[in-house]
Amino acid sequence: MKLDHFRKRFTSLLSVALLSALALPAAAAEIQDRNFKVAIAVNAGTAHYDGGVKFCELLDKKSGGKMKAKMYGGGALGKDTAVVSSMQGGIIDMAIMNANLLTGLVKDYGVLDFPFAFANEKIAYKVLDGEWGTKLSNKLQDKGLVGLGFWEMGYLNYHSGKKPINKVEDIAGLKMRVTETPLQIDFQNVLGANAVPLPFVEVYTALEQHTVDGGNQTLINLEKSKFYEVQKFVTITNHMYNPQILLISKKVYDKLSADEKKVLGEAAAEARDYQRQLSQKYGAEALAFLKTKMTVSVMPPEEITKMKEKTKPLIDKYSKQYGEQTAREMFAEIDKASKAR
């Protein structure tokens, strides 16, 4: 009896030991100590910077403290275009930036700039998080980058230091800063403005020195970048939805194990949803704040209709340049998402 008891006891302990070994996270063997630098042009207080901080926290937690990331804001690691080159070379690990800045690498990204494409954020989320968005992200891999999800900066609105913009004609003659993409430039020029392409990190100085009269920004950026110090007027137009994208260097990504990639993807997806909630919250708070610092107006519906009519030909023009199939598929998904309840 004692021998049988011993055998049963030994078998039980052995089973527990084996199960415990199997229960150890696979990541314990497959996750190494990693330290990532994350470049971003803006500073703390913006939804995509603070969302990046959340991503860093989640990555640390989900990897058991082994995978760490640190935010480098305010363009500390260089302008976005330079950051992209450094990521391709594996020098900079990760970045969060305007998705439209990737148009020079993958022309299809230009369709994200189409004016008045996304009627609201929910439609944008469905399209960007769905098959179409995944297909678009996958096009980056041949260019040395891996997309980890689309984030949000929100809708672009007009701001000016020279005069209020209450109708389309008010835009004419203004020197308007734009991102360094052809569609953004053409959009302003079609409306009669003089487009001035500038990196984000140079915008405040350009506004202060009157090199430009105004530009397009989200309400959050207007507040957090303190553009209200050098601008007087804001006009709500919501003429372009502005997706951000979380990127990692493919050279860096390819060195990760399957478990590390899984942790990275989970942290990115969870941080994306958190970041979008922040974007909505910060946007509402920014609007309330800007009303105390600037003259805020809303472009009348009939003027928005004029803007749409004037800029609609750009969609046909740039669909040919950026990919007619990509554009067609995007609008089909937008239509599907718009009808979904």
Secondary structure, 3 states (H helix, E strand, C coil): CHHHHHHHHHHHHHHHHHHHHHHCCCHHHHCCCEEEEEEECCCCCCHHHHHHHHHHHHHHHHCCCCEEEEEECCCCCCCHHHHHHHHHCCCCCEEEEEHHHHCCCCHHHHHHHCCCCCCCHHHHHHHHHCHHHHHHHHCCHHHCEEEEEEEEEEEEEEEECCCCCCCHHHHCCCEEEECCCHHHHHHHHHCCCEEEECCHHHHHHHHHCCCCCEEEECHHHHHHCCHHHCCCEEEEEEEEEEEEEEEEEHHHHCCCCHHHHHHHHHHHHHHHHHHHHHHHHHHHHHHHHHCCCCEEEECCHHHHHHHHHHHHHHHHHHHHHHCHHHHHHHHHHHHHHHHCC
